[in-house]
Amino acid sequence: MKKTLLILGVAGVLFTSCDPQMAEGDFVSNTMTAESLLNGATFAQFNAVTGDDGKVSYVPSETGNYIQFNIPGVSAVNVYYEKNGEKKTLSYGRAGGMIYYMPSRGSDPLQTLYFSYLNEDGTEVVAQKQFTLEVAQALDPAAKILVSNSGRKKWKWLPTEVNGGAVWGNGGYCAGEQDGSLTINGAWWGCGVDDGDCAETFSTQTKHAGGRYDEIKGECYALSYMEFNEDGSLTAYSNTGEKINEGSFAIKNYNNNEITNADTFSRGTLETSEGAILWPFAINTDGMQPTTFNIGYLDVSRMVLLYSVSGDAWSECTWWSFMSDDDPSGVLASHDWHWKPTQVNGGAVWGNGGYCAGSQDGTGAINGAWWGCGVNDGDCPSKFDEQMNHAGPAYVEGEEYSTAKMVFNEDEASITVFGKDGEQIRQGSFSLDMTPDAEKFRIGTLNTSEGLILWPFAINTGGFQPTVFDIGYLGSDAMVLLYSTSGDAWSECTWWSFGK
C-alpha cells in the first residue's frame, strides 16, 4: 500500500461554530492527495461543562480536549494519534464529528493528530495537524503515590495480624522498620473495624475519640475511606459514602526505598489538617488529633502511619493501617516485574490449570493449577528450556530466566520486556479494564500488544500469544494472569506468576 504524508504544522485552532454537531462533508469521488485532503477542512475545540441540571454543554476553548472536525469531499477518514509506535484510533468511518483526546499526564500540550483516507485505487494518504490541548501536569513522585496518576485516590482500612485484624492501635515508638506486611513492628495492641473479625472494635474504644464517636462512627467500617486529591485536599467518607470530614495534606521528605530518619525509622512525614484522616485520634489522649504523622511505610497499595506524643524511643505511639486498591496501573508501574516461583511443581511460574477454578490470592498457590514449569536458573523440576514446543515467533532467548523482567510505564501506557542480561526484547502498549467478573474469578483484564509479557504463549496452542489476560490477582508484591482459549469453565487455561 502506498502512503504519502503531509505535515501541516498548524498549532492554532479554526473556530467555525459553537455547535459541536457538524454534518459530514459532501462526498466527491476524487483521488485525494495528502496536500488536498484537508483543503477546506474545519476544526474547533471545546471543553465539556456539566450544568446543575446534569446536562452537558460544550464551551469553545483554544486548549479544549473535545475536537470537532469536518473534512469535505471525502466519505470517511481515520483519525488517530501515535503512541509507542502504535496507532491509536480516535474516529473511524466518518468525515466529521466530535472526538475526545486527553494526552497522558505530563505530555507536551502540542499534540499531533493524523487524518488518513483510502482512495479507490488503494492508495492511502495521510495528513497531520497539530492541536494545543489541556494536559494534566506531571505529579511529584511522592504525591503520585497518594493520589495516583488520575489525580485522586481512595484509601481504606487494612486489617493486620495484630489482635486478629486490628487497623489502629498502640505500640512502642521507634521499635523498628515497617515492611509493608500485615505485621506492625512494635505493636502492643489494636482494634478493628466494627464490621470485622478483630476481637476489639472501634465501637468498644469510644474513650479514645474524646466524646466524638457518635459524630464520626461512619468511618469505622470496612467500606469507609478517605480520598487524597492532587490539589492537596483530603476528604473522609463513611461506609455509606457520606462525607465525614475534609481538610488538606502534604507529604514531605518521602522515600519508600530507604529510611529517611534512622532515629524514628520513618520514610517521611504526612502533614494534615486536624482530624482529616480516618479515626484521627492518638491513643490514650482523650481525643487529641495529630497533624504530623511519621510514614512507617507507603507504597501504591499500603500505608502505615505512626504518631508519638513524646517522641521518645519506646514511648507509647499510635499506628494506623491503610490500603488502596484504587490504583492498579500505579501498582503495575511501581516496580519491575520478574517471575515469581509458586508452590506448583516446586517453584513453577507458568503452566496450565482448570479455568474458573476459584480466586487467586497472590500467596504462591495457584488455584486450579494442574502443572507448571519454572525458570531455567531455578529449582522447579520442569523448566522453560524443556517446553520450547509451546513457544511461538515472539520467543527471544533470555526471557525464561529469573533476571528477565517487564517494566510498565504508566504515563506512556507501555510495557518493555528485558532478557536475563538486561537487553530489551520487546516493547508495546497496555491498558487495564478493572471490571470484575465473579463467575470467572477475575478482578479485571490486562490488554496488551501481542507478545508483550514474559513468555507470552498460551499453553498447548502452538505459540499463540493472547492480548487479553484475566487478572486473577494484582498487588504490590504479586500478579497472577490467566488465559483460556475457550473461556469455558474448567477448560484448560494458562497461568503466569509475576512478582517484584
C-alpha positions as CSV (number, residue, x, y, z in Angstrom):
1,M,0.0,0.0,0.0
2,K,1.4,3.4,-1.0
3,K,1.3,6.2,1.6
4,T,2.1,9.9,1.3
5,L,2.5,12.1,4.3
6,L,1.9,15.9,4.6
7,I,2.9,17.8,7.7
8,L,0.7,20.9,8.0
9,G,2.4,22.2,11.2
10,V,-0.6,24.2,12.4
11,A,-0.6,25.0,16.1
12,G,-3.7,27.2,16.2
13,V,-7.4,26.4,16.0
14,L,-10.0,27.4,13.5
15,F,-13.4,28.1,15.1
16,T,-16.3,27.8,12.7
17,S,-19.2,27.1,15.0
18,C,-20.1,26.8,18.7
19,D,-22.3,23.8,17.8
20,P,-20.2,20.6,18.1
21,Q,-22.7,18.6,15.9
22,M,-21.4,19.2,12.4
23,A,-22.6,17.5,9.3
24,E,-20.2,15.3,7.4
25,G,-18.7,16.8,4.3
26,D,-20.3,16.1,0.9
27,F,-18.5,13.3,-0.8
28,V,-16.9,13.9,-4.2
29,S,-15.4,10.9,-6.0
30,N,-11.9,12.3,-6.5
31,T,-8.5,10.9,-6.0
32,M,-7.1,12.7,-2.9
33,T,-3.6,13.6,-2.2
34,A,-2.0,14.4,1.2
35,E,-1.9,18.0,0.0
36,S,-5.6,18.2,-0.8
37,L,-7.1,16.0,1.9
38,L,-7.5,18.8,4.4
39,N,-8.4,21.6,1.9
40,G,-11.4,23.3,3.3
41,A,-11.4,21.3,6.5
42,T,-12.7,23.0,9.6
43,F,-11.7,22.3,13.2
44,A,-12.8,23.6,16.6
45,Q,-12.0,22.7,20.2
46,F,-14.3,22.6,23.2
47,N,-14.5,21.9,26.9
48,A,-17.4,19.9,28.3
49,V,-19.3,21.6,31.1
50,T,-21.9,19.8,33.2
51,G,-24.7,22.1,34.4
52,D,-26.7,22.0,37.6
53,D,-29.4,20.1,35.7
54,G,-26.9,17.4,34.8
55,K,-26.8,18.3,31.1
56,V,-23.5,18.6,29.3
57,S,-22.8,21.6,27.1
58,Y,-19.7,22.4,25.0
59,V,-17.8,25.7,25.5
60,P,-15.2,26.8,22.9
61,S,-11.7,26.7,24.2
62,E,-8.3,27.1,22.5
63,T,-7.0,24.1,24.5
64,G,-10.1,22.0,24.7
65,N,-9.8,18.2,24.6
66,Y,-13.0,17.8,22.6
67,I,-12.1,18.4,18.9
68,Q,-14.8,19.0,16.3
69,F,-13.7,18.2,12.7
70,N,-15.2,18.3,9.3
71,I,-13.3,17.0,6.2
72,P,-15.2,18.0,3.0
73,G,-15.0,16.0,-0.3
74,V,-14.4,12.5,1.2
75,S,-16.7,9.8,2.6
76,A,-14.7,9.0,5.7
77,V,-11.3,9.4,7.3
78,N,-9.5,7.6,10.0
79,V,-8.3,9.9,12.8
80,Y,-5.6,8.6,15.1
81,Y,-2.6,9.5,17.2
82,E,0.6,7.5,17.7
83,K,2.0,6.2,20.9
84,N,4.9,3.8,21.4
85,G,5.0,3.3,17.6
86,E,1.3,2.2,17.5
87,K,-1.7,3.9,16.0
88,K,-4.5,4.8,18.5
89,T,-7.7,5.4,16.6
90,L,-10.0,8.2,17.8
91,S,-12.5,8.2,14.9
92,Y,-13.2,5.8,12.1
93,G,-15.8,5.6,9.3
94,R,-16.9,9.2,9.2
95,A,-15.7,12.5,7.8
96,G,-16.9,14.8,10.5
97,G,-18.0,14.8,14.1
98,M,-16.6,15.2,17.6
99,I,-13.6,13.3,19.1
100,Y,-12.1,13.4,22.6
101,Y,-8.4,13.2,23.2
102,M,-6.7,13.7,26.6
103,P,-2.9,13.2,26.3
104,S,-1.2,11.3,29.2
105,R,-0.2,13.3,32.3
106,G,2.9,15.4,31.8
107,S,2.8,15.2,28.0
108,D,3.6,18.1,25.7
109,P,0.4,20.2,25.2
110,L,1.2,20.4,21.5
111,Q,-0.1,17.1,20.1
112,T,-0.3,15.7,16.5
113,L,-3.4,14.0,15.1
114,Y,-3.3,12.1,11.8
115,F,-6.1,12.0,9.2
116,S,-5.9,9.1,6.9
117,Y,-8.0,8.5,3.7
118,L,-8.0,5.5,1.4
119,N,-8.5,6.3,-2.3
120,E,-10.5,4.0,-4.6
121,D,-7.2,2.7,-6.1
122,G,-6.0,1.6,-2.7
123,T,-3.6,4.5,-2.1
124,E,-3.6,5.7,1.5
125,V,-2.9,9.4,2.0
126,V,-2.2,10.9,5.4
127,A,-2.2,14.5,6.6
128,Q,-1.4,15.6,10.1
129,K,-2.5,18.6,12.1
130,Q,-1.3,19.8,15.5
131,F,-3.5,20.9,18.3
132,T,-2.7,22.6,21.6
133,L,-4.5,20.6,24.3
134,E,-5.1,20.7,28.0
135,V,-2.7,18.2,29.7
136,A,-2.6,17.4,33.4
137,Q,0.7,18.3,35.0
138,A,3.2,15.6,36.0
139,L,2.9,14.8,39.7
140,D,5.6,14.9,42.2
141,P,6.6,11.2,42.8
142,A,5.6,11.3,46.4
143,A,2.2,12.9,45.8
144,K,1.6,10.4,42.9
145,I,1.8,7.6,45.4
146,L,-1.0,9.1,47.4
147,V,-3.3,10.4,44.6
148,S,-2.4,8.1,41.7
149,N,-1.9,9.2,38.1
150,S,-5.6,10.0,37.9
151,G,-5.2,12.8,40.5
152,R,-7.3,11.3,43.2
153,K,-7.2,8.0,45.1
154,K,-9.1,6.2,47.8
155,W,-7.5,4.7,50.9
156,K,-9.4,2.4,53.3
157,W,-8.6,0.3,56.4
158,L,-6.4,-2.8,56.1
159,P,-6.7,-5.4,58.8
160,T,-3.4,-6.6,60.2
161,E,-2.2,-9.6,62.1
162,V,-2.4,-7.7,65.3
163,N,-5.1,-8.9,67.6
164,G,-6.8,-10.8,64.8
165,G,-7.4,-8.0,62.4
166,A,-6.6,-4.6,64.1
167,V,-6.3,-1.5,62.0
168,W,-5.5,1.0,64.7
169,G,-3.7,0.6,68.0
170,N,-0.6,1.3,70.1
171,G,2.9,0.1,70.3
172,G,6.5,1.1,71.2
173,Y,7.8,4.1,69.3
174,C,11.0,3.6,67.2
175,A,10.6,-0.2,67.5
176,G,12.0,-0.8,64.1
177,E,11.3,-0.6,60.4
178,Q,7.8,-1.3,59.0
179,D,8.0,-3.5,55.9
180,G,4.5,-3.2,54.4
181,S,3.4,-6.6,55.5
182,L,0.4,-7.2,57.8
183,T,2.8,-7.2,60.8
184,I,3.1,-3.9,62.6
185,N,6.6,-3.8,64.1
186,G,6.4,-2.9,67.8
187,A,2.6,-3.2,68.1
188,W,1.3,-4.0,71.6
189,W,-2.5,-3.9,70.9
190,G,-5.1,-2.9,68.4
191,C,-8.7,-2.7,67.5
192,G,-10.5,-3.3,64.2
193,V,-13.4,-2.1,62.1
194,D,-16.9,-2.5,63.5
195,D,-17.9,-5.0,60.8
196,G,-14.7,-7.0,61.0
197,D,-13.3,-10.0,62.9
198,C,-11.0,-8.3,65.3
199,A,-11.6,-9.2,69.0
200,E,-11.7,-5.4,69.8
201,T,-13.5,-3.0,67.5
202,F,-13.8,0.8,67.3
203,S,-17.2,0.7,69.0
204,T,-15.6,-0.6,72.1
205,Q,-12.9,2.2,72.2
206,T,-15.0,5.4,72.1
207,K,-13.0,6.8,75.1
208,H,-10.2,7.5,72.6
209,A,-12.4,9.7,70.4
210,G,-12.8,12.4,73.0
211,G,-16.6,12.0,73.1
212,R,-16.9,12.4,69.4
213,Y,-17.6,8.8,68.4
214,D,-21.3,9.3,67.7
215,E,-20.4,12.1,65.2
216,I,-17.8,10.1,63.3
217,K,-18.7,6.4,63.7
218,G,-19.3,6.0,60.0
219,E,-15.5,6.0,59.4
220,C,-15.2,2.8,61.5
221,Y,-16.2,0.2,58.8
222,A,-14.5,-1.8,56.1
223,L,-16.1,0.4,53.4
224,S,-15.1,3.7,55.0
225,Y,-12.5,5.5,53.1
226,M,-10.5,8.7,52.6
227,E,-9.7,10.3,49.3
228,F,-6.5,12.2,48.6
229,N,-6.7,14.7,45.7
230,E,-3.8,16.2,43.7
231,D,-4.9,19.7,44.7
232,G,-3.9,18.9,48.3
233,S,-7.3,18.2,49.6
234,L,-8.2,15.2,51.8
235,T,-11.8,14.1,52.3
236,A,-13.0,11.3,54.6
237,Y,-16.2,9.3,53.8
238,S,-18.4,7.0,55.8
239,N,-19.2,3.4,54.8
240,T,-22.3,4.7,53.1
241,G,-20.4,7.3,51.1
242,E,-21.4,10.3,53.2
243,K,-18.7,13.0,53.6
244,I,-17.5,13.0,57.2
245,N,-14.7,15.5,57.1
246,E,-12.5,17.4,54.7
247,G,-9.1,19.0,55.0
248,S,-5.7,19.2,53.5
249,F,-2.5,17.2,53.3
250,A,1.2,17.5,52.3
251,I,3.9,14.8,52.1
252,K,7.5,15.7,52.9
253,N,10.9,14.0,52.8
254,Y,9.4,10.8,51.5
255,N,11.4,7.9,50.2
256,N,10.0,4.4,50.5
257,N,13.2,2.8,49.3
258,E,15.1,3.8,52.4
259,I,14.6,5.2,55.9
260,T,14.9,9.0,55.8
261,N,15.1,9.3,59.6
262,A,17.1,6.5,61.2
263,D,16.1,7.6,64.7
264,T,12.4,7.1,64.1
265,F,12.5,4.5,61.3
266,S,10.5,7.0,59.3
267,R,10.2,7.2,55.5
268,G,8.9,10.7,55.6
269,T,6.1,12.7,57.1
270,L,2.5,13.2,56.3
271,E,1.1,16.5,57.4
272,T,-2.7,17.0,57.5
273,S,-5.2,19.5,58.8
274,E,-6.7,18.4,62.2
275,G,-8.9,15.4,62.0
276,A,-8.6,14.8,58.3
277,I,-7.7,11.1,58.3
278,L,-10.0,8.2,59.3
279,W,-10.2,7.8,63.1
280,P,-7.7,10.6,63.6
281,F,-7.1,10.2,67.3
282,A,-3.9,9.5,69.1
283,I,-4.4,6.7,71.6
284,N,-4.9,7.4,75.3
285,T,-5.0,11.2,74.8
286,D,-8.7,11.9,75.2
287,G,-9.3,12.7,71.6
288,M,-6.2,14.5,70.5
289,Q,-5.9,14.7,66.7
290,P,-2.3,14.8,65.4
291,T,-1.5,16.8,62.3
292,T,2.0,15.4,61.6
293,F,2.5,11.7,61.2
294,N,5.6,9.6,60.6
295,I,5.3,7.5,57.5
296,G,6.3,4.0,58.6
297,Y,5.6,2.6,55.2
298,L,4.0,3.9,52.0
299,D,3.7,2.4,48.5
300,V,1.0,2.4,45.9
301,S,-1.2,0.0,47.9
302,R,-0.1,0.1,51.5
303,M,0.3,2.9,54.1
304,V,1.3,2.7,57.8
305,L,1.3,5.9,59.8
306,L,2.6,6.4,63.3
307,Y,2.5,9.2,65.9
308,S,4.1,9.6,69.3
309,V,3.1,12.3,71.8
310,S,6.5,12.4,73.5
311,G,8.7,11.3,70.6
312,D,10.9,9.3,73.0
313,A,12.1,5.9,71.9
314,W,9.9,3.1,73.1
315,S,7.3,5.6,74.4
316,E,3.7,4.7,73.5
317,C,2.8,5.5,69.9
318,T,-0.3,5.2,67.8
319,W,-0.3,3.3,64.5
320,W,-2.8,3.3,61.6
321,S,-3.1,0.7,58.8
322,F,-4.5,1.6,55.4
323,M,-4.6,0.1,51.9
324,S,-5.7,1.1,48.4
325,D,-7.0,-1.0,45.6
326,D,-7.9,2.1,43.6
327,D,-4.6,2.4,41.6
328,P,-4.0,-0.7,39.5
329,S,-1.9,1.0,36.8
330,G,0.2,2.6,39.6
331,V,0.8,-0.9,41.0
332,L,2.0,-2.1,37.7
333,A,4.3,0.8,37.2
334,S,5.6,0.8,40.8
335,H,8.5,-1.6,40.2
336,D,10.0,-4.1,37.7
337,W,8.1,-7.4,37.4
338,H,10.1,-10.7,37.5
339,W,9.0,-14.3,37.6
340,K,7.6,-15.3,41.0
341,P,8.0,-19.0,41.8
342,T,4.9,-20.6,43.2
343,Q,4.1,-23.7,45.2
344,V,3.1,-25.5,42.0
345,N,5.6,-28.3,41.0
346,G,8.2,-27.0,43.3
347,G,8.6,-23.5,42.0
348,A,6.7,-23.2,38.7
349,V,6.0,-19.7,37.3
350,W,3.9,-20.7,34.1
351,G,1.7,-23.6,33.5
352,N,-1.9,-24.9,32.9
353,G,-4.9,-25.5,35.0
354,G,-8.7,-25.5,35.1
355,Y,-10.3,-22.2,34.1
356,C,-12.7,-20.6,36.7
357,A,-11.3,-22.8,39.4
358,G,-11.5,-20.1,42.1
359,S,-10.0,-16.8,43.2
360,Q,-6.2,-16.2,43.3
361,D,-4.7,-14.7,46.4
362,G,-1.1,-13.9,45.4
363,T,0.4,-16.1,48.2
364,G,2.1,-18.6,45.9
365,A,-0.7,-21.1,45.5
366,I,-2.3,-21.1,42.0
367,N,-5.9,-22.1,42.5
368,G,-6.8,-24.7,39.9
369,A,-3.3,-25.4,38.7
370,W,-2.5,-28.8,37.1
371,W,1.1,-28.4,36.2
372,G,3.8,-25.8,35.7
373,C,7.4,-25.1,34.8
374,G,10.0,-22.8,36.2
375,V,12.8,-20.5,35.2
376,N,15.9,-22.1,33.8
377,D,18.1,-21.0,36.7
378,G,15.6,-22.1,39.3
379,D,14.7,-25.2,41.3
380,C,11.5,-26.3,39.6
381,P,11.8,-29.9,38.2
382,S,10.3,-28.7,34.9
383,K,11.9,-25.7,33.2
384,F,11.2,-23.4,30.3
385,D,14.1,-24.9,28.2
386,E,12.2,-28.2,28.2
387,Q,9.0,-26.6,26.9
388,M,10.0,-25.0,23.7
389,N,7.2,-26.7,21.9
390,H,4.9,-24.0,23.5
391,A,7.0,-21.1,22.2
392,G,6.0,-19.0,19.2
393,P,7.7,-16.5,16.9
394,A,7.9,-13.9,19.7
395,Y,10.2,-16.0,21.7
396,V,13.6,-14.5,22.5
397,E,16.2,-16.4,24.5
398,G,16.7,-14.9,27.9
399,E,13.1,-14.2,29.0
400,E,12.9,-17.6,30.7
401,Y,15.4,-16.7,33.5
402,S,14.9,-15.1,36.9
403,T,16.6,-11.9,36.0
404,A,14.3,-11.3,33.0
405,K,11.7,-8.6,33.7
406,M,8.8,-6.5,32.5
407,V,8.7,-2.7,33.0
408,F,5.3,-0.9,32.9
409,N,5.3,2.8,32.1
410,E,2.1,4.3,33.3
411,D,2.4,7.7,31.6
412,E,3.3,6.1,28.2
413,A,0.9,3.1,28.7
414,S,3.8,0.9,27.6
415,I,5.4,-2.4,28.5
416,T,9.1,-3.1,27.8
417,V,10.4,-6.7,28.2
418,F,14.0,-7.3,29.1
419,G,16.0,-10.6,28.9
420,K,18.3,-12.1,31.5
421,D,21.2,-9.8,30.8
422,G,19.1,-6.6,30.6
423,E,18.8,-6.4,26.8
424,Q,15.5,-5.1,25.5
425,I,13.4,-7.8,23.9
426,R,10.0,-6.3,23.0
427,Q,8.0,-3.1,23.6
428,G,4.4,-2.2,23.1
429,S,1.3,-0.8,24.8
430,F,-1.1,-1.9,27.5
431,S,-4.4,-0.9,29.1
432,L,-6.5,-2.0,32.0
433,D,-10.2,-2.7,32.5
434,M,-10.8,-3.3,36.2
435,T,-14.4,-4.5,35.7
436,P,-14.6,-7.7,37.9
437,D,-16.3,-10.9,36.8
438,A,-17.2,-13.0,39.8
439,E,-18.1,-16.1,37.7
440,K,-14.7,-16.2,36.1
441,F,-12.9,-15.2,39.4
442,R,-11.2,-12.3,37.7
443,I,-10.7,-8.8,39.2
444,G,-10.1,-7.2,35.8
445,T,-8.4,-7.7,32.4
446,L,-4.9,-6.6,31.2
447,N,-4.9,-5.8,27.5
448,T,-1.5,-5.7,25.7
449,S,0.1,-5.6,22.3
450,E,0.8,-9.1,21.0
451,G,3.7,-10.8,22.9
452,L,4.1,-8.1,25.5
453,I,4.6,-10.1,28.6
454,L,7.4,-12.5,29.6
455,W,6.9,-15.9,27.8
456,P,3.6,-14.7,26.3
457,F,2.4,-18.0,25.0
458,A,-0.8,-19.8,25.8
459,I,-0.1,-23.4,26.6
460,N,-0.7,-26.2,24.0
461,T,-1.6,-23.7,21.3
462,G,1.5,-23.9,19.1
463,G,2.8,-20.5,20.2
464,F,-0.4,-18.4,20.2
465,Q,0.1,-15.1,22.0
466,P,-3.0,-13.7,23.8
467,T,-3.6,-10.0,24.0
468,V,-6.3,-10.0,26.7
469,F,-5.5,-11.6,30.0
470,D,-7.7,-12.2,33.1
471,I,-6.2,-10.6,36.2
472,G,-6.5,-13.2,38.9
473,Y,-4.6,-11.2,41.4
474,L,-2.8,-7.8,41.4
475,G,-1.0,-6.4,44.4
476,S,2.3,-4.6,45.0
477,D,4.1,-7.9,45.5
478,A,2.4,-10.3,43.2
479,M,0.4,-10.6,39.9
480,V,-1.3,-13.7,38.5
481,L,-2.6,-13.6,34.9
482,L,-4.7,-16.3,33.3
483,Y,-5.9,-17.0,29.8
484,S,-8.4,-19.6,28.4
485,T,-8.8,-20.3,24.7
486,S,-12.4,-21.4,25.0
487,G,-13.5,-19.4,28.1
488,D,-15.4,-22.4,29.3
489,A,-15.4,-23.3,33.0
490,W,-12.8,-25.9,33.8
491,S,-11.4,-25.9,30.3
492,E,-7.6,-25.7,30.1
493,C,-6.2,-22.3,30.9
494,T,-2.7,-20.9,31.1
495,W,-1.4,-19.1,34.2
496,W,1.5,-16.7,34.7
497,S,3.0,-15.7,38.1
498,F,5.0,-12.5,38.5
499,G,6.4,-10.6,41.5
500,K,8.9,-7.9,42.5
